[in-house]
Amino acid sequence: MTAGDGYFVRRFTPELGTWGRLTARDSLVRRVDWMLMISGLALSAVGTALVWSATRNRSDLTGGDPYYFVTRHAIFTTVGIALMAATVWVGHRTLRGVVPVLYGLSLVLVATVLSPLGTTINGSRAWLDLGGGFTVQPAEFTKITIILGMAMILAARVDAGDRQYPDHRTVVQALGMAAAPILIVVLMPDLGSAMVLTAIVLGVLLASGASNRWVLGLVLAGVSGAALVVSLGMLDEYQVNRFAAFANPALDPAGVGYNTNQARIAIGSGGATGKGLGEGSQTTGQFVPEQQTDFIFTVAGEELGFVGAGLILLLIGVMLWRACRIARGASDLYGTIVAAGVVAWFAFQAFENIGMTLGIMPVAGLPLPFVSYGGSSMFAVWIAVGLLQSVKAQRPLSA
């Protein structure tokens, strides 16, 4: 038992009483990073309001129920928070022992997408249809298993005291573990998720202390791989067109460039304080596609203005700051890598999502963490918060 596990002892010590267990210096309540928690809750609350505004007039999608999407979004958030609590209860160290099982399960699920059981949405075959209007995107949970799997491999000998940093053989093993699901995601093709997974791998390697030559080599390999994917025609036509529109914003403004052009118009029209929730003409007129998911930031820009959009950026920044502090304060390399992997995930995905609405990044079909509508994404990001809270809760009290 480590010093960081003390709150489990107090939780089951009857003589302390309920209040004593809650307020003890090493209790779970006092170990939780509340700034991280409150920032995530605030983002989800803002997202709920934006999802309602983006979908209340979409009778073609809601079947006449203006609360269809916002109700489901609230349910997804509630379930996500419950999954976070369960993750903290189990603990990232306990999960370390079942990583092979979790990895195998996620690999099977993501591979199943390529079978007849998979379904195509918006041109990407990345979902499994569960029936009843519910779908699941296995690639979202692959982000978690890659973080845990690489952390387990890279930290094994270091945490055991055999080495100060991962050797080349260990790095190769970790990269081999990550390569299989990433390749499947590329074959879907789900370019956005593949980009996030690559960012996670780079973040994990940097945090592990592996040689910088590996990071540089992966960057070069990624560029070469992207060029190869394009040259072999592995991307669908609509994905190639997205990159063409990014490189040349004036290209076909009524076609491939329509999304980004309308997104910039919506954000630019909001001004400093916005037009008011539910009052945006671009949003009400349904000019921007997928506003409840990939382009939800345009709703914030138009209806909440620079102030509201800036608040979202501030809250994301607070979460990244707290996550970085958790990574630095972790009591072992495994915890550091897990937290750093989540940082890389949240940072890149938020930057890509917001960047594509502003025209500074290509459209890649990624949701804005905690804000966009979508069950798989919401579940995954709250599980990631649970991992962060577990790393913080199980570190020594002096850290």
Buried (B, 14 or more C-beta within 10 A) or exposed (E): EEEBEBBBEBBEEEEBEEEEBBEBEBBBEBBBBEEBBBBBBBBBBBBBBBBBBBBBBBEEEBEEEBEBBBBBBBEBBEBBBEBBBEBBEEBBBEBBEEBEEBBEBBBEBBBBBEEEEBBEEEEBBBBBEEEEEEBBBBBBBBBBBBBBBBBBBBBBBBBEEEEEBBBEEBBEBBBEBBEBBBEBBBBBBBBBBBBBBBBBBBBBBBBBBBBEEBBEEBEEEBEEBBEEBEEEEEBBEEBEBBBBBBEEEEEEEEEBBBBBBBBBBBBEBBEEEBBEBBEBEBBBEBBBEBBBBBBBBBBBBBBBBBEBBBBBEEBBEBBBBBBBBBBEBBBBBBBBBBBBBBBBBBBBBBBBBBBBBBBEBBBBBBBBBBBBBBBBBBBBBBBBBBBBBBBBBBBEEEE
